[in-house]
Amino acid sequence: MKNSPFELMLGPKWARALIYNGNYGVTLFFVISGFLITSMSLSRWGTLEQIKPRLFYTYRFARIAPSLVLVLAIIVLLGCLGVPYFTNTDGGHHLPASFFVIAVASVLSFWHNVLMQSQGWFNYCLNIYWSLSVEEVFYLAFPVAFLVLRRNWLFVLACLALIIYAPIYRAVHIDNEMYWECGYAACFDAIALGCLTALLARRWTPAGRRAGFVRAIAALGFVATYLNGIDGHEVFGFSAIALSASLYLLASARDTGPSLATGRLTKPLRWLGRHSYELYLFHIVVLALIRNVFARGELAPWAWGLWLTLFILLSTLVAYLVARYVSEPANQAIRQLSMDSANLDAAASQRALQAVE
């Protein structure tokens, strides 16, 4: 296989450090998710004890389901047609097309990572959705936690327990990638850190030079951990990435002044952030189709940059089209339908009360 341009420019060691530690990005996503969900819930309901599970689940369903159903339909269709990288043949598997029923059911019901723990990497496109199962279980558990615990301090204790337990879980399962990388317990510490950061940010955040200092420390921690790699650091590497991300979020939570993050130069990145879910779902479909055109080993080093640029542009275009014509309209329609239903229920309750009186 020909060396990639990254290996030619940077050497195998640094190229591997940049390319093969991408799962740290998933950890970063989990931290941000825990932070955003907690922050938005606090903004919407004032306190987490007042969270309305029905409304919370409706909002999550409206955001997740429409695009997910579409991408699963595309993958299953192409997989049943035998298109490479869409079939269930990864890792030496030769699972029948009927296995798509189980695979799709696992994605839709939050246990795709568990299925992969029994099967391994079996479908190039579906493999990445293990992280969605972790995220969905977090969404499912978040309101329930407050219905059961009923106190913020108990929720904080539960988050601390997850943060402590996750490295232990990863250490116990250090010999199995499907567990230390994809298990619920292996990932919940990052989400828990995001939740705690959001709660802390309501009470205190560093300001001025202190905020800049904390951001610098967090950025250095993130870069050092990333370049140090996952291999050999499976137990605490993810904890270090999550802690660095949490510190950065804490230092930036109330930063309203002009900065690089709010300037014109980073506007495209902010657009990508707002459409990160569509990019996450559909980029793998774009990549699989591109790999059907050229095998990675057949590309000349000079062509890698062109294909990478094409991949990014096509993924961005697909994300825009899906958001514009599927995600956003469906999201608004489902939320409106839920509001109409809630209004009807409220009106019916009011009429019943008047009848009793």
Secondary structure, 3 states (H helix, E strand, C coil): CCCCHHHHHHCHHHHHHHHCCCHHHHHHHHHHHHHHHHHHHHHHHCCHHHCCHHHHHHHHHHHHHHHHHHHHHHHHHHHHCCCCCCCCCHHHCCCCCCHHHHHHHHHHCCCHHHHHHHHCCCCCCHHHHHHHHHHHHHHHHHHHHHHHHCCHHHHHHHHHHHHHHHHHHHHHCCCCHHHHCCCHHHHHHHHHHHHHHHHHHCCCCCCHHHHHHHHHHHHHHHHHHHHHCCCCCCCCHHHHHHHHHHHHHHHHCCCCCCCHHHCCCCHHHHHHHHCHHHHHHHHHHHHHHHHCCCCHHHCCHHHHHHHHHHHHHHHHHHHHHHHHHHHHHHHHHHHHHHHHHHHHHHHHHHHHHHHHC
